[in-house]
């Protein structure tokens, strides 16, 4: 959808007569909705600069000009497009306009800078990356752009930004790749931008290429399909086995049925920790994209999205597949059946409302089912870890029925975590007194569970194991503040245990991939950075919110950190519904430690700030170890008897 389109001569005339912004506002209100004053001022300012740039007789008068092109299936809007021809080739120049005056370089995150937006200093993507990613999205999803070979040439124009010389943070070498793909033009470089446009727009097209882009059917390109296939191929982390394959085939079948019969299909896949839900979700995403369907992978929590996107793309650049990975609040304004498929991982983390202040939309489950012909929800209801977590099978059933969707429920049982041991998972539930199980005194398998009396020794063990393949991490209950002042400083220690001279930082905020970063074993992850992910070995620091008193494991929400939002709103709930509130807080704290203690495929090491809890865990493990030894001895005796 294009808010404003004209030929170059019409655009210049509109600017000259002060009609341009009025025309944009009228079209914007009609096509998108209410407009804010800041955007009006930005257009008024930036279009004066584009007027000067395009006031050159060598830029064809009948070249097409478009302002505010909304890319389908995204919330992204391209600021400025110019269409025409370079010889016989169809060409479109994409310009990202910025009014920035300064930026700060951000190391450790790909294509991220810090700048002032709406009077706040915030992190955002580099302008060259923005322009390049918009071109990639159009190329990857617009059938007319693919079939008619429309060549896209992105760039960025920061008309207020004064170049600071060789050490300018905006043009630092960490952004070199994206600047090479989409040159950035600064204050005083209008001529260079004009030359860039003239290189690719030699003849006008009377807006023909703009029309093709706006009306192109949306489908994933062959190049995107090939990229995804090559990313998945030969990557052992994404190999499916057993019932994963069964559910994979059913998902593909239901997606096709949704398109063939024009009937919504909803698939719910249940499964505990380590059942391979995320691996299956990624395989389904790739296969449906390969079959020309427009699909997205969704999680409420950013950590799994960032990790799986990074693991999948390997040597590919960030923007190639970023549009496939979305947050759960992305579908508030989506139209009915806009997507062929939406694949929701960690569906138990879905919220009702979206947005920073939880004031947008109605219900994320409802919005996802509304927006997609086929939706699949991977869920483990025992991993609810915040008061806002609202994802449930019951709610999904309700909304599926509301939309007249066919509902299928399947279960994943194969274990990839905890050495393939269902026993350990059941044992943890029993030990944490989440539910009584038949595994009160039996872990099973060869799972390495240890309780440490000194957190320094635990850390030493994890760091040594991590040297093997960078797959061991330390995590902790959220009982220590994540202070803003130290969020990017590895020498600032959030978790301090004076008795043991133990100090550790929470994971730093200058990376989105803590779980696989080279040196992050020295930082502690929390529930929000590790849920949905797995390691070989996990070290868990259990804080004062979980204790052992009078023969019971008890929880204490008052010991949670002030910076933890998991229980935000609890005090109000306690005043209104105290029993319900305390029950929810208890459930969330137990679920949090259940989740943390099931992140390790091969082992879980624990340190407890409460010594009585440590003694209780040791006692329970010793009982299970004794049981396993007796079982092993009895089976050996039986084998010996069979020989004679």
C-alpha positions in Angstrom: 0.0 0.0 0.0 1.4 3.4 -1.1 0.2 6.5 0.8 1.3 9.0 -1.9 2.3 8.5 -5.5 3.1 10.9 -8.3 5.5 11.5 -11.1 8.6 13.5 -10.3 7.2 16.7 -11.9 4.0 16.3 -9.9 5.9 15.8 -6.7 8.0 18.9 -7.3 4.9 20.9 -8.0 3.2 19.7 -4.8 6.2 20.6 -2.7 6.5 24.0 -4.4 2.9 24.9 -3.7 2.9 23.5 -0.2 0.4 20.8 -1.1 2.5 17.7 -0.6 2.0 17.3 3.2 -1.8 18.0 2.9 -2.0 15.3 0.2 0.0 12.8 2.3 -2.1 13.5 5.4 -5.4 13.0 3.5 -4.2 9.7 2.0 -2.7 8.5 5.2 -6.0 9.1 7.2 -8.0 7.3 4.5 -5.6 4.3 4.0 -4.0 3.8 7.4 -5.7 5.8 10.1 -4.9 8.6 12.5 -1.6 10.4 12.0 0.6 12.0 14.6 2.0 15.5 14.5 5.7 14.3 14.7 5.3 12.5 11.4 3.7 15.5 9.7 6.7 17.7 10.8 9.1 15.0 9.6 7.5 14.9 6.2 7.4 18.6 5.9 11.1 18.8 6.8 12.5 15.9 4.8 10.5 16.5 1.6 12.1 19.9 1.3 15.5 18.2 1.1 14.1 15.6 -1.5 12.7 18.5 -3.5 16.3 19.9 -3.8 17.8 16.5 -4.7 15.2 15.8 -7.4 15.4 19.3 -8.9 17.7 18.1 -11.7 16.6 17.9 -15.3 18.7 14.7 -15.8 16.3 12.9 -13.4 13.3 12.1 -15.8 10.2 14.2 -15.2 8.0 11.1 -15.6 10.0 9.0 -13.1 7.6 7.6 -10.4 7.7 8.9 -6.8 6.1 7.1 -3.9 6.0 8.1 -0.2 5.2 5.8 2.7 4.9 2.4 1.0 3.7 -0.2 3.6 5.4 -3.6 3.0 2.7 -6.3 3.2 2.8 -8.6 6.3 5.0 -6.2 8.2 4.5 -2.9 10.1 7.4 -1.5 8.0 7.0 1.6 5.7 9.5 2.7 3.1 9.9 6.4 3.3 10.6 7.3 -0.4 10.8 5.4 -3.7 11.8 6.5 -7.1 11.0 4.3 -10.1 12.2 4.2 -13.7 14.6 2.3 -15.9 18.4 1.9 -16.2 18.7 1.2 -19.9 16.3 -1.8 -20.4 16.2 -2.7 -16.7 13.4 -1.9 -14.4 14.7 0.1 -11.4 13.5 1.4 -8.1 15.6 3.4 -5.7 14.6 3.0 -2.1 15.5 5.9 0.3 15.4 5.8 4.1 15.1 9.3 5.4 16.3 10.3 8.8 16.4 13.5 10.7 19.0 12.3 13.2 21.8 14.5 14.3 24.0 12.1 16.2 24.4 8.3 16.8 26.4 6.0 19.1 28.0 2.8 17.9 26.8 -0.4 19.5 29.2 -3.3 19.4 28.1 -6.9 19.9 24.8 -6.5 18.2 24.4 -6.7 14.4 23.5 -3.5 12.6 22.3 -1.6 15.8 23.0 2.0 16.7 21.8 4.3 19.5 20.2 7.6 18.8 17.6 10.1 20.1 14.1 9.3 19.0 11.1 11.2 20.5 13.5 12.8 23.1 14.7 9.4 24.3 18.1 7.7 23.7 17.2 4.3 22.2 18.7 1.5 20.3 17.5 1.0 16.7 18.7 -0.4 13.5 21.3 1.3 11.3 19.7 3.4 8.5 21.6 1.4 5.8 20.3 -1.8 7.3 16.8 -0.5 7.3 16.9 0.5 3.6 18.6 -2.8 2.7 16.2 -4.9 4.7 13.2 -3.2 3.0 14.7 -4.0 -0.4 15.2 -7.6 0.7 11.6 -7.9 1.9 10.2 -6.7 -1.4 12.5 -8.9 -3.4 11.8 -12.0 -1.2 8.0 -11.6 -1.1 6.7 -9.6 -4.1 5.9 -11.8 -7.1 5.9 -8.9 -9.6 9.3 -7.7 -8.4 10.6 -11.2 -9.0 8.9 -12.0 -12.3 9.5 -8.6 -13.9 13.0 -8.4 -12.6 12.6 -5.1 -10.9 16.1 -4.1 -9.6 16.0 -2.5 -6.1 18.7 0.0 -5.1 18.5 1.0 -1.4 20.2 3.9 0.3 19.8 6.2 3.4 19.8 10.0 3.6 20.5 11.7 6.9 20.1 15.4 5.8 20.8 16.8 9.3 23.8 14.6 10.2 27.2 16.2 10.0 30.0 13.8 9.1 32.6 13.5 11.9 35.5 12.2 9.9 37.3 8.9 10.0 36.0 7.9 13.4 32.4 8.7 12.8 30.2 6.1 14.6 27.6 6.0 11.8 30.1 4.8 9.2 32.2 2.6 11.6 33.6 -0.6 10.1 31.1 -2.7 12.1 28.4 -1.4 9.7 30.5 -1.8 6.6 28.5 -4.7 5.0 25.2 -2.8 5.2 26.7 0.5 4.0 28.1 -1.3 1.0 24.6 -2.7 0.3 22.9 0.6 0.9 25.1 3.7 0.9 24.4 6.4 3.5 24.4 10.1 2.4 24.8 12.8 5.0 24.3 16.6 5.3 26.1 18.3 2.4 26.0 15.2 0.3 22.8 16.0 -1.7 24.8 15.9 -5.0 26.2 12.4 -4.2 22.6 11.2 -3.6 21.4 12.8 -6.8 24.2 11.0 -8.7 23.2 7.7 -7.1 19.6 8.2 -8.3 20.7 9.3 -11.8 22.8 6.2 -12.1 19.8 3.9 -11.8 16.9 6.1 -13.0 17.9 7.1 -16.5 14.5 7.0 -18.1 11.0 7.5 -16.6 8.4 4.8 -16.3 5.3 6.9 -15.5 5.0 5.0 -12.1 4.7 1.6 -13.8 7.1 -0.2 -11.5 5.5 1.4 -8.4 2.1 0.0 -9.7 3.7 -3.4 -10.1 5.2 -3.4 -6.6 2.0 -2.2 -5.0 -0.2 -4.8 -6.7 2.2 -7.7 -6.7 0.9 -11.0 -5.3 2.7 -11.9 -2.1 4.7 -15.2 -2.1 8.2 -16.3 -0.9 10.8 -16.1 -3.6 12.7 -19.0 -5.0 15.9 -17.5 -3.7 14.4 -17.2 -0.1 13.3 -20.9 -0.3 16.7 -22.0 -1.5 18.4 -20.0 1.2 16.3 -21.6 3.9 16.8 -25.1 2.5 20.6 -24.6 2.5 20.5 -23.2 6.0 18.6 -26.3 7.3 20.4 -28.9 5.2 23.3 -30.6 7.0 22.6 -28.7 10.2 22.4 -31.5 12.9 20.6 -29.2 15.4 17.5 -29.3 13.2 17.2 -33.1 12.5 13.8 -34.6 13.4 13.2 -38.1 14.8 10.3 -40.3 15.9 7.0 -38.5 16.7 8.5 -35.1 15.6 8.3 -36.5 12.0 4.7 -37.7 12.5 3.6 -34.2 13.7 5.6 -32.5 11.0 3.7 -34.4 8.3 0.4 -33.7 10.0 1.2 -30.0 10.1 2.0 -29.9 6.4 -1.2 -31.7 5.6 -3.3 -29.3 7.7 -1.7 -26.3 6.1 -2.5 -27.6 2.7 -6.1 -28.4 3.8 -6.6 -24.9 5.1 -5.7 -23.5 1.6 -7.6 -26.2 -0.3 -10.8 -26.0 1.6 -10.6 -22.4 2.7 -11.3 -23.6 6.3 -9.1 -22.5 9.2 -7.0 -25.2 10.8 -5.6 -25.0 14.3 -3.0 -27.5 15.5 -2.0 -27.7 19.2 1.2 -29.6 20.1 1.8 -30.4 23.7 5.1 -31.5 25.1 7.4 -31.0 28.1 11.0 -29.7 28.2 13.3 -31.3 25.7 10.6 -32.8 23.4 12.0 -30.9 20.4 9.2 -28.5 20.0 11.4 -25.7 18.6 13.3 -28.0 16.2 9.9 -29.1 14.8 8.6 -25.5 14.6 11.7 -24.5 12.5 11.3 -27.5 10.2 7.7 -26.7 9.6 8.5 -23.0 8.9 11.1 -23.9 6.3 8.9 -26.6 4.6 5.8 -24.4 4.3 7.9 -21.5 2.9 9.3 -24.0 0.4 5.8 -24.7 -0.6 5.1 -21.0 -1.5 3.2 -20.2 1.7 3.7 -17.0 3.6 4.7 -18.1 7.1 6.1 -16.6 10.3 7.6 -18.2 13.5 6.4 -16.5 16.6 7.5 -16.4 20.3 6.6 -14.0 23.1 10.1 -14.2 24.4 12.8 -12.7 22.2 15.6 -15.1 23.3 14.4 -18.2 21.4 13.7 -16.1 18.2 17.2 -14.6 18.2 18.9 -17.9 18.9 17.1 -20.0 16.4 17.3 -17.3 13.7 21.1 -17.1 14.4 21.6 -20.9 14.3 19.5 -21.2 11.2 21.2 -18.5 9.1 24.8 -19.4 10.1 26.8 -17.6 7.4 23.8 -15.6 6.0 23.2 -12.0 6.8 20.7 -10.8 9.3 18.0 -9.5 7.1 17.6 -12.6 4.9 15.3 -14.4 7.3 14.5 -11.8 10.0 11.0 -11.2 8.7 10.2 -14.9 9.4 10.8 -14.4 13.1 8.2 -12.2 15.0 7.0 -11.3 18.4 3.6 -12.4 19.6 2.1 -8.9 19.5 2.6 -8.5 15.8 -0.9 -9.3 14.7 -3.1 -6.7 16.4 -4.0 -5.0 13.1 -3.6 -8.0 10.8 -6.5 -8.7 8.5 -8.5 -12.0 8.4 -6.4 -14.8 6.9 -3.5 -12.5 6.0 -1.0 -15.3 6.5 -1.0 -18.8 5.2 0.6 -20.1 8.4 1.7 -18.8 11.8 3.8 -21.1 14.0 3.8 -20.2 17.7 6.6 -21.6 19.9 6.4 -21.4 23.7 2.6 -20.7 23.3 2.2 -20.8 27.1 4.0 -17.4 27.2 1.4 -15.7 25.1 -0.4 -12.7 26.7 -3.8 -11.3 26.4 -2.9 -7.7 25.6 0.2 -6.5 23.7 2.4 -3.5 23.9 4.8 -2.1 26.5 1.9 -1.0 28.7 -0.3 -4.1 27.9 -3.0 -1.9 26.4 -3.0 -3.0 22.8 -5.2 -5.6 21.0 -7.6 -8.0 22.6 -5.9 -11.4 23.0 -2.8 -12.7 21.3 -4.1 -16.2 20.7 -7.3 -14.8 19.1 -5.3 -12.4 16.9 -3.0 -15.2 15.7 -5.9 -17.5 14.8 -7.7 -14.6 13.1 -4.6 -13.6 11.0 -3.7 -17.1 9.7 -5.4 -19.8 7.6 -3.3 -22.4 9.6 -2.0 -21.8 13.1 0.1 -24.2 15.2 0.7 -23.7 18.9 3.5 -25.5 20.7 2.7 -25.5 24.4 3.7 -26.7 27.8 1.3 -25.3 30.4 3.7 -26.1 33.3 6.1 -23.4 32.0 4.0 -20.4 32.9 6.5 -18.1 34.6 4.8 -14.7 34.8 1.5 -13.3 35.8 0.9 -12.1 32.2 1.4 -15.6 30.7 -2.1 -16.5 29.4 -1.4 -19.2 26.8 -3.5 -22.3 27.5 -5.1 -25.1 25.6 -8.5 -24.1 26.9 -8.2 -20.6 25.5 -6.9 -21.8 22.1 -9.9 -24.2 21.9 -12.3 -21.4 22.7 -10.9 -19.1 19.9 -10.6 -21.9 17.4 -14.3 -22.6 17.9 -15.1 -18.9 17.6 -13.6 -18.8 14.2 -15.1 -22.1 13.1 -11.6 -23.6 12.8 -10.9 -27.3 12.8 -8.9 -28.2 15.9 -6.3 -30.9 16.2 -4.3 -31.8 19.3 -1.2 -33.9 19.3 1.5 -34.7 21.9 5.3 -34.8 21.6 7.0 -37.5 23.8 10.5 -38.1 22.4 13.1 -36.7 24.9 16.1 -34.8 23.7 16.9 -33.3 27.1 17.9 -34.9 30.4 19.6 -37.8 28.6 16.3 -38.9 27.2 15.0 -39.5 30.7 11.3 -38.9 31.3 12.2 -40.0 34.8 14.2 -36.9 35.7 11.5 -34.5 34.5 8.9 -36.4 36.6 11.4 -36.5 39.6 11.8 -32.7 39.4 8.1 -32.2 39.5 7.9 -34.4 42.5 10.9 -32.8 44.3 9.6 -29.3 43.7 6.2 -30.4 44.9 4.5 -29.3 41.7 2.7 -32.6 41.4 3.1 -36.1 42.9 4.6 -38.5 40.5 5.6 -42.2 40.4 9.2 -41.0 40.2 9.5 -39.8 43.8 12.7 -41.8 44.2 13.8 -42.5 40.7 15.5 -40.4 38.1 16.4 -43.0 35.5 19.0 -42.8 32.8 22.5 -41.5 33.3 21.6 -37.9 34.2 24.2 -35.9 36.0 22.5 -34.1 38.9 24.6 -32.5 41.7 24.1 -30.2 44.6 27.0 -27.8 45.4 27.7 -26.2 48.8 29.9 -23.6 47.2 28.8 -21.5 44.1 32.4 -20.9 43.0 32.9 -24.7 42.6 29.7 -25.0 40.6 30.9 -22.1 38.3 34.3 -23.7 37.9 32.6 -27.0 36.8 30.3 -25.3 34.3 33.2 -23.3 32.8 35.3 -26.4 32.4 32.5 -28.3 30.7 31.8 -25.3 28.5 35.3 -25.5 27.0 34.2 -28.7 25.2 31.6 -27.1 22.8 30.3 -23.8 24.3 27.1 -25.5 25.5 27.1 -25.0 29.3 25.6 -22.0 31.1 24.8 -20.7 34.5 21.3 -19.4 35.3 19.7 -18.1 38.4 16.3 -17.4 40.0 15.3 -13.8 39.7 16.2 -12.8 43.3 18.9 -10.2 42.4 18.2 -6.9 40.8 19.3 -6.4 37.2 20.6 -2.9 37.7 20.4 -0.5 34.7 23.7 1.0 35.5 25.5 -2.3 34.9 23.5 -3.8 32.0 26.4 -3.4 29.6 29.3 -3.6 32.0 30.8 -7.1 32.7 32.6 -5.7 35.7 29.4 -4.7 37.4 28.2 -7.6 39.6 24.5 -8.1 40.1 24.5 -11.5 41.9 26.6 -11.2 45.0 27.0 -13.9 47.7 29.4 -12.3 50.3 29.7 -15.5 52.4 31.4 -17.2 49.4 33.0 -14.1 47.9 30.9 -15.0 44.8 30.1 -12.3 42.2 28.5 -12.5 38.9 26.8 -10.3 36.3 23.4 -10.9 34.8 23.6 -11.4 31.0 24.6 -8.2 29.4 22.2 -6.2 27.2 24.6 -5.6 24.4 23.8 -9.0 22.7 20.6 -10.8 21.7 22.3 -14.2 21.7 23.6 -14.8 25.3 22.9 -18.5 25.1 25.5 -19.1 22.3 27.9 -16.2 22.7 31.5 -17.1 23.1 32.2 -15.6 26.6 28.7 -15.5 28.1 29.4 -18.5 30.4 30.8 -15.8 32.7 27.3 -14.2 32.9 24.2 -15.6 34.6 21.0 -16.0 32.5 17.6 -15.7 33.9 14.3 -17.4 33.0 13.6 -14.8 30.3 16.9 -15.4 28.5 16.9 -19.2 28.6 13.3 -20.4 28.4 12.8 -22.4 25.2 16.6 -23.0 24.9 18.8 -25.9 25.9 22.4 -26.6 26.9 24.5 -29.7 27.6 24.9 -28.7 31.3 23.2 -26.0 33.3 24.2 -24.6 36.6 21.2 -23.2 38.6 21.6 -20.7 41.5 18.4 -21.0 43.5 17.7 -17.8 45.5 15.7 -17.1 48.7 12.3 -17.3 46.8 12.5 -21.1 47.2 13.2 -22.6 50.6 12.6 -25.8 52.6 10.6 -25.4 55.9 8.9 -27.9 58.1 9.1 -30.7 55.6 7.8 -28.7 52.7 9.2 -26.8 49.8 7.9 -23.3 50.1 8.0 -20.2 47.9 8.3 -16.5 48.9 7.4 -13.9 46.3 8.8 -11.1 48.5 12.3 -12.3 47.8 12.0 -11.7 44.0 14.1 -8.8 42.7 12.4 -5.4 42.3 13.5 -5.3 38.6 11.7 -8.6 37.8 8.4 -7.9 36.1 7.2 -11.5 36.3 5.0 -10.8 39.3 4.1 -7.2 38.4 0.5 -6.5 39.5 0.6 -9.1 42.3 0.3 -6.7 45.2 -3.0 -5.3 43.7 -4.2 -8.9 43.2 -3.4 -9.8 46.8 -5.6 -7.0 48.0 -8.4 -8.0 45.8 -8.1 -11.8 45.6 -5.4 -12.9 48.2 -5.9 -16.7 47.8 -5.8 -16.7 44.1 -2.8 -14.3 44.0 -0.7 -16.3 46.4 -1.5 -19.5 44.5 -0.5 -18.0 41.2 2.8 -16.6 42.7 3.6 -20.0 44.2 2.9 -21.7 40.8 5.1 -19.2 38.9 8.1 -19.6 41.3 7.9 -23.4 41.2 7.5 -23.3 37.4 10.4 -21.0 37.0 12.8 -23.4 38.8 11.3 -26.4 37.0 12.1 -24.6 33.7 15.7 -23.6 34.8 16.5 -27.1 36.1 15.4 -28.8 32.9 17.6 -26.7 30.5 20.5 -29.2 30.6 20.5 -32.2 28.3 23.2 -34.0 30.2 23.3 -32.5 33.6 22.0 -30.0 36.1 24.1 -28.6 38.9 22.5 -26.7 41.8 23.5 -24.2 44.5 20.8 -23.1 47.0 21.1 -20.0 49.2 18.8 -21.9 51.6 21.0 -24.6 53.2 17.9 -26.6 54.3 16.7 -26.8 50.7 20.2 -27.9 49.6 20.1 -30.7 52.2 16.6 -31.7 51.0 17.7 -31.9 47.4 20.8 -34.0 48.4 18.6 -36.4 50.4 16.1 -36.8 47.5 18.9 -37.4 45.0 20.6 -39.9 47.3 17.3 -41.9 47.6 17.0 -42.0 43.8 20.6 -42.9 43.4 20.2 -45.8 45.9 17.1 -47.0 44.1 18.9 -46.9 40.7 21.9 -48.8 42.2 19.6 -51.5 43.6 17.7 -51.7 40.3 21.0 -52.1 38.4 22.2 -54.8 40.8 18.9 -56.7 40.5 19.0 -56.6 36.7 22.6 -57.9 36.8 21.6 -60.8 39.1 18.7 -61.6 36.7 21.1 -61.7 33.7 23.5 -64.0 35.6 20.7 -66.4 36.5 19.6 -66.5 32.8 23.1 -67.7 31.8 22.9 -70.9 33.9 
